[in-house]
Amino acid sequence: MDARHDTRTRAEGATQRRGFIRSPVTFAVAAMALVVGGVAIAQSFGVDPLRPSGTPAVTRDLHFEDTPHGAIRISDARTGQTVTDLAPGAGGFVRATLRGFARERRAADAPGPESPFRLTAWSDGRLTLEDPATGRFVDIGAFGPSQVESFTTILIAQGGIPR
């Protein structure tokens, strides 16, 4: 009789543990379904939940040009003045981001380096880099504060050095 009671107690404990695990999993699946459903509904109304919701606070159109010595020259598209030069090996995140945008332009058969990219600080605190030629944009903040800092430096740099 003692052995049957012990077996039944262990079986009840296992069932309770399975119920304990099943409950969070069910909650997680329901939460994911709710998020996916919400995004689908937002998109059906023409709202892109990934786009910044604020208004542009500061915007700068920029040209990025490879120099013969391996640097990247960043210039203001409006004034033509050099904002900064990224020395060879410097600005790894900026370089990687630009490579991705350039690859996207080639794939979309979009205009090349003559068409500027748009760097925008938004009133909601986000910082984005957008390619108006392809419509692609990247929320720089998704990559962390040091990446935001690298692009913010470019955004707020004064008129730059005349070319």
C-alpha positions in Angstrom: 0.0 0.0 0.0 2.9 2.3 0.8 4.4 1.6 -2.7 1.2 2.4 -4.5 0.8 5.7 -2.7 4.4 6.6 -3.5 3.9 5.8 -7.2 0.7 7.8 -7.3 2.4 10.8 -5.6 5.3 10.8 -8.1 2.8 10.6 -11.0 0.8 13.5 -9.7 4.0 15.5 -9.3 5.0 14.9 -12.9 1.6 16.0 -14.1 1.8 19.2 -12.1 5.3 19.9 -13.5 4.0 19.3 -17.1 1.2 21.7 -16.3 3.6 24.3 -15.0 5.6 24.1 -18.3 2.6 24.0 -20.5 1.2 27.3 -19.0 4.1 29.6 -20.0 4.4 28.0 -23.4 0.7 28.6 -24.1 1.1 32.2 -22.9 4.1 32.7 -25.1 2.3 31.3 -28.2 -0.7 33.5 -27.5 1.4 36.6 -27.0 3.2 36.0 -30.3 -0.1 35.4 -32.1 -1.3 38.7 -30.7 1.8 40.6 -31.9 1.7 39.1 -35.4 -2.1 39.8 -35.6 -1.5 43.4 -34.5 1.2 44.0 -37.0 -1.0 42.5 -39.8 -3.9 44.8 -38.8 -1.6 47.9 -38.7 -0.2 47.1 -42.1 -3.7 46.6 -43.6 -4.4 50.2 -42.6 -1.2 51.4 -44.2 0.8 51.9 -41.0 4.3 50.5 -41.0 5.1 49.7 -37.3 8.9 49.7 -38.1 9.0 53.3 -39.3 9.6 56.1 -36.8 6.4 57.6 -35.5 7.8 61.0 -34.8 8.6 63.9 -37.1 12.0 64.5 -38.5 14.0 66.8 -36.1 17.2 66.9 -38.2 17.7 65.5 -41.7 20.9 65.5 -43.8 21.3 64.1 -47.3 24.7 62.7 -47.8 27.0 61.3 -50.5 29.4 58.5 -49.6 32.4 58.1 -51.9 35.3 55.7 -51.9 38.6 57.5 -52.3 41.7 56.0 -54.1 43.5 55.5 -50.8 40.7 53.4 -49.2 39.0 56.2 -47.2 35.3 57.0 -47.4 34.6 60.6 -48.1 31.2 61.8 -46.6 29.9 65.0 -48.1 26.7 67.0 -47.7 24.6 66.5 -50.8 23.1 70.0 -50.6 26.4 72.0 -50.2 28.9 69.6 -51.7 31.2 70.2 -48.7 33.1 67.3 -47.1 31.7 66.4 -43.7 34.4 63.9 -42.9 36.7 61.3 -44.3 36.7 57.8 -42.7 40.2 56.6 -42.8 40.9 53.1 -44.1 40.0 50.6 -41.4 38.0 53.1 -39.4 34.2 53.3 -39.1 33.5 49.6 -39.5 29.8 49.8 -38.7 29.3 52.8 -41.1 31.2 50.9 -43.8 29.2 47.7 -43.3 25.9 49.6 -43.4 26.9 51.4 -46.6 28.0 48.1 -48.2 24.5 46.7 -47.5 22.8 49.8 -49.0 25.1 49.7 -52.1 24.3 46.0 -52.6 20.6 46.8 -52.4 20.9 49.5 -55.0 22.7 47.1 -57.4 20.0 44.5 -56.9 17.2 47.0 -57.5 19.1 48.5 -60.5 18.7 51.9 -58.6 20.8 55.0 -59.2 24.4 54.7 -57.9 26.6 57.0 -55.8 25.2 60.2 -57.4 21.9 59.6 -55.4 22.3 60.7 -51.8 21.3 58.7 -48.6 19.2 60.4 -46.0 20.3 60.4 -42.3 17.5 61.5 -40.0 17.1 62.1 -36.2 13.4 61.8 -35.3 11.5 63.6 -32.6 10.8 60.2 -31.0 14.6 59.8 -30.4 15.3 57.4 -33.3 18.1 57.8 -35.8 17.6 56.3 -39.3 19.6 56.0 -42.5 17.4 55.8 -45.6 18.0 55.2 -49.2 15.3 57.2 -51.1 16.3 55.4 -54.3 15.3 52.0 -53.0 13.1 52.9 -50.0 15.3 50.8 -47.7 16.0 52.2 -44.2 17.8 51.1 -41.1 17.0 52.1 -37.6 20.6 52.8 -36.3 19.4 52.6 -32.7 18.8 48.8 -33.1 22.5 48.3 -33.2 23.3 50.1 -29.9 24.5 53.4 -28.6 28.0 53.3 -30.0 26.6 52.9 -33.5 24.1 55.8 -32.9 27.1 57.9 -31.8 29.0 57.2 -35.0 26.1 58.3 -37.2 25.1 61.2 -35.0 28.7 62.6 -35.4 28.1 62.6 -39.1 24.7 64.1 -38.8 25.6 67.1 -36.6 29.0 67.9 -38.1 29.1 71.5 -39.3 29.1 72.4 -43.0 32.4 70.6 -43.3 35.6 71.3 -45.1 35.2 72.8 -48.6 36.2 70.2 -51.2 
